[in-house]
Amino acid sequence: MKKMFRLGAAVMALGAGLMMASGVVNAAKVQGVPADQMAKINSWNGVGSVVPSVLPLSDVDYKGVVTTFKSLYPDAQIVGISYDGKHNPIYEVDGIADGLKIEMHIRENGDILNTEVKPMKPGKHAKQHGSMMYGQAMKGSHSMSKAFDVNDIIMPEVAETKAQEKVGGTFEAMDWSVEKNHGRLVYELDMIDGSGKEAEVKVDAMTGEVINVKAKTSKY
Protein backbone atom coordinates (compact mmCIF):
# COMPACT_ATOMS: atom_id res chain seq x y z
CA MET A 1 0.00 0.00 0.00
CA LYS A 2 1.38 3.38 -0.99
CA LYS A 3 1.74 4.88 2.48
CA MET A 4 -0.16 2.93 5.06
CA PHE A 5 2.04 -0.11 4.80
CA ARG A 6 5.40 1.55 4.19
CA LEU A 7 7.36 -0.28 6.86
CA GLY A 8 10.25 -0.89 4.48
CA ALA A 9 13.96 -0.92 5.13
CA ALA A 10 14.02 2.47 6.80
CA VAL A 11 11.81 1.41 9.69
CA MET A 12 13.21 -2.10 9.94
CA ALA A 13 16.73 -0.68 10.11
CA LEU A 14 15.76 1.07 13.31
CA GLY A 15 15.21 -2.27 15.02
CA ALA A 16 18.66 -2.65 16.48
CA GLY A 17 18.72 0.91 17.73
CA LEU A 18 15.26 1.11 19.22
CA MET A 19 15.27 0.66 22.99
CA MET A 20 11.75 -0.21 24.08
CA ALA A 21 10.46 0.71 27.53
CA SER A 22 6.75 0.09 28.07
CA GLY A 23 6.22 0.29 24.32
CA VAL A 24 7.95 3.70 23.93
CA VAL A 25 11.10 4.32 21.92
CA ASN A 26 14.05 6.03 23.58
CA ALA A 27 14.77 8.72 20.99
CA ALA A 28 18.18 9.47 22.42
CA LYS A 29 19.40 6.06 21.25
CA VAL A 30 18.49 6.60 17.58
CA GLN A 31 20.76 8.65 15.37
CA GLY A 32 19.82 10.34 12.10
CA VAL A 33 16.05 10.05 12.43
CA PRO A 34 14.19 13.37 11.89
CA ALA A 35 12.40 14.78 14.92
CA ASP A 36 8.96 14.56 13.29
CA GLN A 37 9.46 10.89 12.53
CA MET A 38 10.62 10.18 16.08
CA ALA A 39 7.55 12.00 17.40
CA LYS A 40 5.43 9.65 15.31
CA ILE A 41 7.19 6.58 16.70
CA ASN A 42 7.25 7.86 20.30
CA SER A 43 3.48 8.35 20.23
CA TRP A 44 2.94 4.63 19.59
CA ASN A 45 1.10 2.98 22.49
CA GLY A 46 2.61 -0.48 21.96
CA VAL A 47 -0.39 -2.20 20.37
CA GLY A 48 0.94 -4.61 17.74
CA SER A 49 4.34 -6.20 17.27
CA VAL A 50 6.16 -3.60 15.18
CA VAL A 51 6.61 0.17 15.30
CA PRO A 52 4.29 2.32 13.19
CA SER A 53 5.06 3.32 9.61
CA VAL A 54 7.15 6.48 9.39
CA LEU A 55 4.67 8.86 7.77
CA PRO A 56 4.89 12.63 7.37
CA LEU A 57 2.96 14.28 10.18
CA SER A 58 0.82 15.96 7.50
CA ASP A 59 -0.69 12.53 6.84
CA VAL A 60 -3.01 10.64 9.17
CA ASP A 61 -3.12 6.98 10.07
CA TYR A 62 -6.06 4.84 11.16
CA LYS A 63 -6.03 6.31 14.65
CA GLY A 64 -5.80 9.84 13.26
CA VAL A 65 -8.98 9.46 11.24
CA VAL A 66 -10.80 8.10 14.29
CA THR A 67 -9.62 11.14 16.24
CA THR A 68 -11.01 13.38 13.48
CA PHE A 69 -14.31 11.50 13.52
CA LYS A 70 -14.60 11.67 17.32
CA SER A 71 -13.82 15.39 17.37
CA LEU A 72 -17.12 15.94 15.54
CA TYR A 73 -19.10 13.06 17.07
CA PRO A 74 -17.62 12.54 20.55
CA ASP A 75 -20.48 10.31 21.73
CA ALA A 76 -20.38 8.01 18.69
CA GLN A 77 -19.19 4.41 18.89
CA ILE A 78 -16.87 3.14 16.15
CA VAL A 79 -18.18 0.07 14.30
CA GLY A 80 -15.89 0.00 11.27
CA ILE A 81 -12.74 1.45 9.71
CA SER A 82 -11.49 0.89 6.17
CA TYR A 83 -8.78 2.16 3.84
CA ASP A 84 -8.78 2.11 0.04
CA GLY A 85 -5.38 2.81 -1.49
CA LYS A 86 -6.04 1.76 -5.09
CA HIS A 87 -6.68 5.09 -6.83
CA ASN A 88 -7.39 8.08 -4.61
CA PRO A 89 -6.40 6.81 -1.14
CA ILE A 90 -9.16 7.40 1.37
CA TYR A 91 -10.29 6.21 4.79
CA GLU A 92 -13.85 5.48 5.83
CA VAL A 93 -14.95 5.57 9.46
CA ASP A 94 -18.37 4.19 10.41
CA GLY A 95 -19.99 5.01 13.73
CA ILE A 96 -23.33 5.04 15.52
CA ALA A 97 -24.85 7.50 17.98
CA ASP A 98 -28.38 8.17 19.23
CA GLY A 99 -30.05 5.96 16.63
CA LEU A 100 -27.98 7.45 13.80
CA LYS A 101 -25.51 5.81 11.46
CA ILE A 102 -22.57 8.06 10.61
CA GLU A 103 -20.25 7.44 7.67
CA MET A 104 -17.26 9.74 7.19
CA HIS A 105 -14.70 9.70 4.37
CA ILE A 106 -11.31 11.23 5.12
CA ARG A 107 -8.35 11.85 2.85
CA GLU A 108 -4.81 10.82 3.81
CA ASN A 109 -3.96 14.44 4.62
CA GLY A 110 -6.73 14.51 7.22
CA ASP A 111 -9.27 16.51 5.21
CA ILE A 112 -12.87 15.35 5.51
CA LEU A 113 -14.19 14.53 2.05
CA ASN A 114 -17.82 13.97 3.04
CA THR A 115 -20.05 12.79 5.86
CA GLU A 116 -23.36 10.96 5.66
CA VAL A 117 -25.68 10.79 8.67
CA LYS A 118 -28.90 8.83 8.50
CA PRO A 119 -31.29 7.05 10.88
CA MET A 120 -30.68 3.37 11.45
CA LYS A 121 -33.37 1.23 9.88
CA PRO A 122 -35.76 -0.64 12.21
CA GLY A 123 -34.81 -4.24 12.88
CA LYS A 124 -36.78 -7.19 11.54
CA HIS A 125 -38.25 -7.72 15.03
CA ALA A 126 -40.37 -4.59 14.58
CA LYS A 127 -43.01 -6.38 12.48
CA GLN A 128 -43.01 -9.42 14.74
CA HIS A 129 -43.72 -7.32 17.79
CA GLY A 130 -45.77 -4.62 16.06
CA SER A 131 -43.64 -1.84 17.54
CA MET A 132 -41.37 0.57 15.67
CA MET A 133 -39.83 1.60 18.98
CA TYR A 134 -39.03 -2.02 19.81
CA GLY A 135 -37.48 -2.49 16.38
CA GLN A 136 -35.30 0.59 16.78
CA ALA A 137 -34.19 -0.61 20.19
CA MET A 138 -33.25 -4.03 18.84
CA LYS A 139 -31.39 -2.47 15.91
CA GLY A 140 -29.52 -0.12 18.23
CA SER A 141 -28.59 -2.95 20.57
CA HIS A 142 -27.29 -5.04 17.67
CA SER A 143 -25.25 -2.14 16.30
CA MET A 144 -23.76 -1.35 19.71
CA SER A 145 -22.57 -4.93 19.95
CA LYS A 146 -20.44 -4.24 16.87
CA ALA A 147 -18.68 -1.27 18.48
CA PHE A 148 -14.99 -1.49 19.35
CA ASP A 149 -12.11 0.60 20.70
CA VAL A 150 -9.43 1.35 18.11
CA ASN A 151 -6.79 1.15 20.85
CA ASP A 152 -7.57 -2.54 21.33
CA ILE A 153 -6.72 -3.71 17.83
CA ILE A 154 -3.38 -4.50 16.22
CA MET A 155 -2.13 -2.03 13.63
CA PRO A 156 -2.97 -2.57 9.94
CA GLU A 157 0.75 -3.01 9.28
CA VAL A 158 0.83 -5.92 11.71
CA ALA A 159 -2.22 -7.49 10.10
CA GLU A 160 -0.54 -7.20 6.71
CA THR A 161 2.67 -8.76 8.03
CA LYS A 162 0.70 -11.70 9.44
CA ALA A 163 -1.08 -12.10 6.10
CA GLN A 164 2.22 -12.03 4.21
CA GLU A 165 3.46 -14.91 6.34
CA LYS A 166 0.71 -16.99 4.71
CA VAL A 167 0.57 -15.68 1.13
CA GLY A 168 4.16 -14.52 0.65
CA GLY A 169 6.16 -11.35 1.19
CA THR A 170 5.66 -10.20 -2.40
CA PHE A 171 2.01 -9.48 -1.65
CA GLU A 172 0.89 -6.10 -0.37
CA ALA A 173 -2.50 -4.81 0.73
CA MET A 174 -4.39 -2.61 -1.71
CA ASP A 175 -7.19 -1.99 0.76
CA TRP A 176 -8.34 -3.22 4.15
CA SER A 177 -11.25 -3.00 6.56
CA VAL A 178 -11.77 -3.92 10.19
CA GLU A 179 -15.08 -4.67 11.87
CA LYS A 180 -16.77 -7.28 14.02
CA ASN A 181 -17.84 -10.47 12.27
CA HIS A 182 -20.01 -12.74 14.41
CA GLY A 183 -18.60 -11.10 17.52
CA ARG A 184 -14.98 -11.37 16.39
CA LEU A 185 -12.95 -8.33 15.35
CA VAL A 186 -11.50 -9.09 11.93
CA TYR A 187 -9.25 -7.37 9.41
CA GLU A 188 -10.07 -8.18 5.81
CA LEU A 189 -7.22 -7.38 3.42
CA ASP A 190 -7.30 -7.39 -0.38
CA MET A 191 -3.75 -8.19 -1.46
CA ILE A 192 -1.87 -8.36 -4.76
CA ASP A 193 1.66 -9.26 -5.82
CA GLY A 194 3.81 -8.04 -8.70
CA SER A 195 2.65 -10.79 -11.03
CA GLY A 196 -1.02 -9.91 -10.62
CA LYS A 197 -1.94 -12.72 -8.25
CA GLU A 198 -4.51 -11.69 -5.65
CA ALA A 199 -5.67 -12.93 -2.30
CA GLU A 200 -8.22 -12.01 0.32
CA VAL A 201 -6.91 -12.59 3.82
CA LYS A 202 -8.82 -12.35 7.09
CA VAL A 203 -6.82 -11.70 10.24
CA ASP A 204 -8.00 -11.58 13.85
CA ALA A 205 -7.67 -7.91 14.79
CA MET A 206 -6.94 -8.72 18.44
CA THR A 207 -4.43 -11.57 18.17
CA GLY A 208 -3.03 -11.43 14.63
CA GLU A 209 -4.16 -14.98 13.88
CA VAL A 210 -4.80 -15.58 10.18
CA ILE A 211 -8.38 -16.85 9.95
CA ASN A 212 -8.84 -17.44 6.24
CA VAL A 213 -7.00 -17.06 2.92
CA LYS A 214 -8.53 -17.35 -0.53
CA ALA A 215 -7.41 -16.56 -4.05
CA LYS A 216 -9.26 -13.84 -5.94
CA THR A 217 -9.98 -13.02 -9.55
CA SER A 218 -8.12 -9.86 -10.59
CA LYS A 219 -10.18 -6.66 -10.55
CA TYR A 220 -7.44 -4.02 -10.56
SVG drawing of the C-alpha trace seen along z (x, -y; Angstrom):
<svg xmlns="http://www.w3.org/2000/svg" viewBox="-48 -19 71 39">
<polyline fill="none" stroke="black" stroke-width="0.4" points="0.0,0.0 1.4,-3.4 1.7,-4.9 -0.2,-2.9 2.0,0.1 5.4,-1.6 7.4,0.3 10.3,0.9 14.0,0.9 14.0,-2.5 11.8,-1.4 13.2,2.1 16.7,0.7 15.8,-1.1 15.2,2.3 18.7,2.7 18.7,-0.9 15.3,-1.1 15.3,-0.7 11.8,0.2 10.5,-0.7 6.7,-0.1 6.2,-0.3 8.0,-3.7 11.1,-4.3 14.1,-6.0 14.8,-8.7 18.2,-9.5 19.4,-6.1 18.5,-6.6 20.8,-8.7 19.8,-10.3 16.0,-10.0 14.2,-13.4 12.4,-14.8 9.0,-14.6 9.5,-10.9 10.6,-10.2 7.5,-12.0 5.4,-9.7 7.2,-6.6 7.3,-7.9 3.5,-8.3 2.9,-4.6 1.1,-3.0 2.6,0.5 -0.4,2.2 0.9,4.6 4.3,6.2 6.2,3.6 6.6,-0.2 4.3,-2.3 5.1,-3.3 7.1,-6.5 4.7,-8.9 4.9,-12.6 3.0,-14.3 0.8,-16.0 -0.7,-12.5 -3.0,-10.6 -3.1,-7.0 -6.1,-4.8 -6.0,-6.3 -5.8,-9.8 -9.0,-9.5 -10.8,-8.1 -9.6,-11.1 -11.0,-13.4 -14.3,-11.5 -14.6,-11.7 -13.8,-15.4 -17.1,-15.9 -19.1,-13.1 -17.6,-12.5 -20.5,-10.3 -20.4,-8.0 -19.2,-4.4 -16.9,-3.1 -18.2,-0.1 -15.9,0.0 -12.7,-1.4 -11.5,-0.9 -8.8,-2.2 -8.8,-2.1 -5.4,-2.8 -6.0,-1.8 -6.7,-5.1 -7.4,-8.1 -6.4,-6.8 -9.2,-7.4 -10.3,-6.2 -13.8,-5.5 -14.9,-5.6 -18.4,-4.2 -20.0,-5.0 -23.3,-5.0 -24.8,-7.5 -28.4,-8.2 -30.0,-6.0 -28.0,-7.5 -25.5,-5.8 -22.6,-8.1 -20.3,-7.4 -17.3,-9.7 -14.7,-9.7 -11.3,-11.2 -8.3,-11.9 -4.8,-10.8 -4.0,-14.4 -6.7,-14.5 -9.3,-16.5 -12.9,-15.3 -14.2,-14.5 -17.8,-14.0 -20.1,-12.8 -23.4,-11.0 -25.7,-10.8 -28.9,-8.8 -31.3,-7.0 -30.7,-3.4 -33.4,-1.2 -35.8,0.6 -34.8,4.2 -36.8,7.2 -38.2,7.7 -40.4,4.6 -43.0,6.4 -43.0,9.4 -43.7,7.3 -45.8,4.6 -43.6,1.8 -41.4,-0.6 -39.8,-1.6 -39.0,2.0 -37.5,2.5 -35.3,-0.6 -34.2,0.6 -33.2,4.0 -31.4,2.5 -29.5,0.1 -28.6,3.0 -27.3,5.0 -25.2,2.1 -23.8,1.3 -22.6,4.9 -20.4,4.2 -18.7,1.3 -15.0,1.5 -12.1,-0.6 -9.4,-1.3 -6.8,-1.1 -7.6,2.5 -6.7,3.7 -3.4,4.5 -2.1,2.0 -3.0,2.6 0.8,3.0 0.8,5.9 -2.2,7.5 -0.5,7.2 2.7,8.8 0.7,11.7 -1.1,12.1 2.2,12.0 3.5,14.9 0.7,17.0 0.6,15.7 4.2,14.5 6.2,11.4 5.7,10.2 2.0,9.5 0.9,6.1 -2.5,4.8 -4.4,2.6 -7.2,2.0 -8.3,3.2 -11.2,3.0 -11.8,3.9 -15.1,4.7 -16.8,7.3 -17.8,10.5 -20.0,12.7 -18.6,11.1 -15.0,11.4 -12.9,8.3 -11.5,9.1 -9.2,7.4 -10.1,8.2 -7.2,7.4 -7.3,7.4 -3.7,8.2 -1.9,8.4 1.7,9.3 3.8,8.0 2.6,10.8 -1.0,9.9 -1.9,12.7 -4.5,11.7 -5.7,12.9 -8.2,12.0 -6.9,12.6 -8.8,12.4 -6.8,11.7 -8.0,11.6 -7.7,7.9 -6.9,8.7 -4.4,11.6 -3.0,11.4 -4.2,15.0 -4.8,15.6 -8.4,16.8 -8.8,17.4 -7.0,17.1 -8.5,17.3 -7.4,16.6 -9.3,13.8 -10.0,13.0 -8.1,9.9 -10.2,6.7 -7.4,4.0"/>
</svg>
